[in-house]
Amino acid sequence: MHIWVYEDAADRARKRAAMQADPEWIEYLAMSAEAGHLVSQENKLMVPAPFFELP
């Protein structure tokens, strides 16, 4: 499980676009798909609870 914190949805979109444009990331995805290690993946966007404070 990984939890990534973004400023907002636009920040997430910018960072994901940059990642998808990175040749090393594209190569990693190809190798990962070829290896077949990922069985399933689920993504969820969450909003922090009112009492949550970033460190």
Secondary structure as the mmCIF struct_conf table of DSSP 4:
data_model
#
loop_
_struct_conf.conf_type_id
_struct_conf.id
_struct_conf.beg_label_comp_id
_struct_conf.beg_label_asym_id
_struct_conf.beg_label_seq_id
_struct_conf.end_label_comp_id
_struct_conf.end_label_asym_id
_struct_conf.end_label_seq_id
BEND BEND1 GLU A 7 ASP A 8
HELX_RH_AL_P HELX_RH_AL_P1 ALA A 9 GLN A 20
TURN_TY1_P TURN_TY1_P1 ALA A 21 ALA A 21
HELX_RH_AL_P HELX_RH_AL_P2 PRO A 23 ALA A 35
TURN_TY1_P TURN_TY1_P2 GLY A 36 GLY A 36
TURN_TY1_P TURN_TY1_P3 PRO A 50 PHE A 51
#
